[in-house]
C-alpha cells in the first residue's frame, strides 16, 4: 500500500497534536523541516545513517 507523502504528513501532524499536545506550530515546523531535509543534499548522508 502506497500512501502519498502529503497525506502521511497530515495524519502524523494531526495525531501528534491530539495525542502529545505540543504547540501546533512546533509540529508544523518539525514536519516541514523533515520534508525539506529529505529533498536536500544531506539526504544521502541521512539515508545511509538510518540504514
N, C-alpha and C positions, 0 to 999 in steps of 0.2 A: 504494500500500500504506500503510495507516494502522496505526501501532504505538501502543498505549496508553502514556501518559506514564510510568506506574509501571514498565512493562516496560523502556522505554528507560533509565530511571534505574538500574534494577538491572543491566542489561547494561553501561552506561558505568561504573558503580561497580566492577563485577567486573573488567572489563578494565583499568581504571585501577590497581587494586590489584595485579593479576597482572603487568602489563607494566612499570609505573613503580616499583612497590614503595614508595609513600608509606605513612604510617600509615593504617590503615583509618578511624580516627576523622576524619582530615583530609578524606578523600574523602567521608565521610558528611556532614560539616559543609558542604563546598562544594556538594554536590548539594542538600542541604536549603535552604541559603541561596538558591540559584538558583531552586528551586521556590517559595520564599516571595516572592522578589522578582518573579517572574512574575505573582503574584496581588496585588501591592501597587499603591499609587497611582503608583509610579515606573515601572510597566510601559510606559505610553505614551512616556515620555521615553527609556527604554532601547530601545524598539522603533524609534523614529524615529532614534536614534543608530546602530543597527545596520543600518538600511536605507540 
